[in-house]
Amino acid sequence: MKKGEIMHRFGRIIELSLLTLLRKDDGYGYKLANDLIMYNLIDKSVNIGLIYRALRNLESKGLIDSYWEDSNDGPNKRIYRINEKGVTETNHMLELLKERRKHIDTIINLNSNLED
């Protein structure tokens, strides 16, 4: 599998993870990256640039919106917020994931019965 293909597959999981976090609360890139790590959705070794690319991609798809928030204790922050289209897409992606999980569980169970 080529690097681009791996990033594409991993990127979809990161996008769904970000949409899920944004359903809980609005957030900015660095906080969202830390939340992904805290929930064990990504490894600490993941480049933060991947998170920002995923956020830009979600915004270009019209699934999230962003705005700038003034900060007194540092640079201004770009805050991301999920929108109605993003909630609908998240629900659709979750249904697909649940279906795939059934298949994965079946494969795992079949293989566990074959182990010595």
Rosetta silent file (secondary structure, phi, psi, omega in degrees, C-alpha in Angstrom):
SEQUENCE: MKKGEIMHRFGRIIELSLLTLLRKDDGYGYKLANDLIMYNLIDKSVNIGLIYRALRNLESKGLIDSYWEDSNDGPNKRIYRINEKGVTETNHMLELLKERRKHIDTIINLNSNLED
SCORE:     score description
SCORE:     0.000 S_00000001
   1 L     0.000  131.928 -179.257    0.000    0.000    0.000 S_00000001
   2 L   -75.712  158.988 -178.451    1.365    3.396   -0.996 S_00000001
   3 H   -56.771  -42.521  179.875    1.803    6.222    1.508 S_00000001
   4 H   -62.266  -37.870  178.796   -1.041    8.239   -0.033 S_00000001
   5 H   -67.312  -41.075  178.612   -3.428    5.293    0.247 S_00000001
   6 H   -62.436  -45.918 -178.869   -2.519    4.782    3.905 S_00000001
   7 H   -64.089  -36.687  179.256   -3.038    8.473    4.634 S_00000001
   8 H   -63.238  -47.885 -179.672   -6.389    8.396    2.811 S_00000001
   9 H   -64.808  -44.843  179.977   -7.673    5.475    4.902 S_00000001
  10 H   -67.118  -35.665 -179.584   -6.268    6.906    8.137 S_00000001
  11 H   -62.086  -36.259  178.697   -7.575   10.335    7.205 S_00000001
  12 H   -65.620  -38.126  177.926  -11.178    9.089    7.093 S_00000001
  13 H   -67.795  -42.075  178.156  -10.848    7.748   10.653 S_00000001
  14 H   -63.733  -41.940  178.814   -9.339   11.040   11.806 S_00000001
  15 H   -60.381  -46.416  179.026  -12.137   12.955   10.088 S_00000001
  16 H   -63.925  -38.508  177.562  -14.803   10.843   11.804 S_00000001
  17 H   -63.378  -43.990  178.843  -12.970   11.243   15.115 S_00000001
  18 H   -64.605  -43.155  177.763  -12.817   15.027   14.682 S_00000001
  19 H   -60.280  -40.195  178.866  -16.496   15.212   13.746 S_00000001
  20 H   -63.246  -45.684  177.971  -17.318   13.181   16.848 S_00000001
  21 H   -62.990  -39.719 -179.120  -15.284   15.491   19.084 S_00000001
  22 H   -71.561  -19.946  172.784  -16.868   18.542   17.495 S_00000001
  23 H   -68.784  -30.455  178.669  -20.328   17.133   18.227 S_00000001
  24 H   -74.846  -42.587 -175.278  -19.347   17.334   21.902 S_00000001
  25 L  -169.071  150.488  173.437  -17.941   20.868   21.742 S_00000001
  26 L   -62.442  156.976  179.277  -16.362   23.418   19.416 S_00000001
  27 E  -163.015  169.198  176.996  -12.580   23.348   19.407 S_00000001
  28 E  -112.767  164.703 -170.790   -9.328   24.517   17.875 S_00000001
  29 H   -49.871  -53.277 -175.539   -6.654   22.412   16.216 S_00000001
  30 H   -64.722  -41.642  178.516   -4.206   21.901   19.070 S_00000001
  31 H   -65.000  -42.917  178.892   -6.961   21.114   21.608 S_00000001
  32 H   -62.082  -40.003  177.465   -8.621   18.698   19.187 S_00000001
  33 H   -62.072  -43.716  178.425   -5.274   16.954   18.617 S_00000001
  34 H   -64.417  -38.683  177.558   -4.807   16.577   22.368 S_00000001
  35 H   -64.955  -39.056  176.810   -8.357   15.239   22.718 S_00000001
  36 H   -59.706  -40.934  178.076   -7.683   12.677   19.975 S_00000001
  37 H   -68.436  -45.410 -177.956   -4.663   11.493   21.959 S_00000001
  38 H   -58.625  -39.877 -179.992   -6.561   11.543   25.268 S_00000001
  39 L   -86.837    7.867 -179.851   -9.323    9.322   23.829 S_00000001
  40 L    59.132   34.260  177.093   -6.700    7.031   22.219 S_00000001
  41 L   -88.268  -22.778  172.404   -8.007    7.866   18.756 S_00000001
  42 L  -140.048  165.208  176.381   -4.508    8.670   17.505 S_00000001
  43 L   -90.603  152.830  179.473   -0.984    8.025   18.666 S_00000001
  44 L   -59.089  -22.062 -176.650    1.209   10.845   20.005 S_00000001
  45 L   -78.291   -8.722 -179.542    3.491   10.320   17.019 S_00000001
  46 L   -65.839  130.925  179.255    0.857   11.558   14.531 S_00000001
  47 L   -65.936  129.034 -179.629    1.979   14.777   12.895 S_00000001
  48 H   -58.184  -27.485  178.053   -0.247   17.693   13.960 S_00000001
  49 H   -59.683  -31.849  177.658   -0.263   18.788   10.323 S_00000001
  50 H   -64.063  -37.428  179.094   -2.431   15.771    9.540 S_00000001
  51 H   -65.682  -46.566 -179.828   -5.047   17.066   11.995 S_00000001
  52 H   -65.404  -37.380  176.165   -5.062   20.530   10.410 S_00000001
  53 H   -63.510  -41.385  178.641   -5.302   19.026    6.903 S_00000001
  54 H   -63.803  -41.290  177.834   -8.272   16.928    8.045 S_00000001
  55 H   -62.778  -44.040  178.039   -9.946   20.019    9.523 S_00000001
  56 H   -63.096  -39.440  179.303   -9.435   21.973    6.286 S_00000001
  57 H   -64.326  -44.159  177.850  -10.765   19.013    4.311 S_00000001
  58 H   -61.733  -39.122  179.200  -13.873   18.782    6.510 S_00000001
  59 H   -68.220  -40.569 -179.855  -14.426   22.505    6.091 S_00000001
  60 H   -67.964  -26.364  175.948  -14.016   22.323    2.305 S_00000001
  61 L   -80.264   -6.827  179.429  -16.603   19.503    2.237 S_00000001
  62 L    79.751   21.248 -177.777  -18.988   21.807    4.106 S_00000001
  63 L   -93.792  -20.993  176.510  -19.166   19.552    7.189 S_00000001
  64 E  -136.960  160.246  175.311  -17.703   22.056    9.658 S_00000001
  65 E  -121.010  162.180  177.404  -17.455   25.820    9.925 S_00000001
  66 E  -140.433  158.355  176.057  -14.746   27.926   11.517 S_00000001
  67 E  -151.362  159.601  179.911  -14.290   31.365   12.984 S_00000001
  68 E   -92.549  135.690  177.608  -11.465   33.283   14.631 S_00000001
  69 E  -115.978  128.856  177.655  -11.510   33.814   18.384 S_00000001
  70 L   -68.777  143.812  179.039   -9.471   36.573   19.997 S_00000001
  71 L  -128.598  133.688  177.697   -7.101   35.425   22.715 S_00000001
  72 L   -82.993  -21.812 -174.457   -5.620   37.548   25.502 S_00000001
  73 L  -113.896   29.208  178.648   -2.909   35.036   26.368 S_00000001
  74 L   161.660 -166.476 -178.892   -1.531   34.124   22.944 S_00000001
  75 L   -68.205  156.496  175.127   -2.323   34.123   19.261 S_00000001
  76 L   -60.124  152.578 -176.813   -5.905   34.162   18.022 S_00000001
  77 E  -117.893  139.576  172.946   -7.399   30.714   17.545 S_00000001
  78 E   -86.802  116.961 -177.586   -9.379   29.309   14.666 S_00000001
  79 E   -98.568  133.939  179.891  -12.361   27.588   16.267 S_00000001
  80 E  -106.928  143.000 -178.671  -14.105   24.741   14.446 S_00000001
  81 E  -139.025  132.924  176.276  -17.791   23.872   14.811 S_00000001
  82 E   -73.113  146.329  177.786  -19.737   20.993   13.293 S_00000001
  83 L  -113.959 -178.502 -176.133  -22.787   22.012   11.264 S_00000001
  84 H   -59.357  -42.443  178.543  -26.011   20.192   10.364 S_00000001
  85 H   -62.592  -37.502  178.376  -24.500   18.622    7.252 S_00000001
  86 H   -65.978  -38.417  177.857  -21.583   17.410    9.382 S_00000001
  87 H   -65.170  -44.057  178.913  -23.917   15.780   11.909 S_00000001
  88 H   -60.713  -45.474 -179.973  -25.788   14.011    9.092 S_00000001
  89 H   -65.467  -38.488  177.665  -22.518   12.789    7.539 S_00000001
  90 H   -60.794  -46.511  178.778  -21.248   11.641   10.945 S_00000001
  91 H   -60.111  -40.796  178.182  -24.386    9.572   11.470 S_00000001
  92 H   -64.442  -45.714 -179.849  -23.986    8.048    8.005 S_00000001
  93 H   -63.627  -36.974  178.753  -20.312    7.222    8.615 S_00000001
  94 H   -65.635  -38.851  177.648  -21.176    5.659   11.977 S_00000001
  95 H   -63.645  -41.955  177.177  -23.754    3.373   10.355 S_00000001
  96 H   -63.079  -41.398  179.838  -21.146    2.221    7.830 S_00000001
  97 H   -63.928  -41.714  177.881  -18.654    1.658   10.640 S_00000001
  98 H   -61.380  -40.754  178.701  -21.161   -0.417   12.626 S_00000001
  99 H   -64.668  -43.487  178.445  -21.773   -2.588    9.563 S_00000001
 100 H   -64.732  -35.458  179.582  -18.047   -3.097    9.035 S_00000001
 101 H   -61.862  -37.876  176.712  -17.627   -3.942   12.711 S_00000001
 102 H   -58.624  -44.352 -179.628  -20.079   -6.840   12.262 S_00000001
 103 H   -66.232  -42.648  179.803  -17.925   -8.197    9.451 S_00000001
 104 H   -63.106  -44.826  178.110  -14.716   -7.721   11.432 S_00000001
 105 H   -59.980  -39.983  178.548  -16.208   -9.479   14.470 S_00000001
 106 H   -62.832  -44.700  179.099  -17.253  -12.390   12.262 S_00000001
 107 H   -62.443  -44.749  179.449  -13.745  -12.709   10.828 S_00000001
 108 H   -61.883  -45.851 -179.583  -12.174  -12.555   14.303 S_00000001
 109 H   -63.822  -42.200  177.773  -14.590  -15.159   15.650 S_00000001
 110 H   -60.805  -42.660 -178.823  -14.032  -17.488   12.703 S_00000001
 111 H   -72.037  -34.342  179.716  -10.280  -17.227   13.139 S_00000001
 112 H   -67.207  -28.463  176.403  -10.372  -17.695   16.911 S_00000001
 113 H   -73.830  -17.737 -178.991  -12.184  -20.999   16.340 S_00000001
 114 H   -93.153  -13.077 -177.699   -9.332  -22.093   14.069 S_00000001
 115 L   -70.442  150.173  179.743   -6.527  -21.360   16.527 S_00000001
 116 L   -71.469    0.000    0.000   -4.798  -24.276   18.253 S_00000001
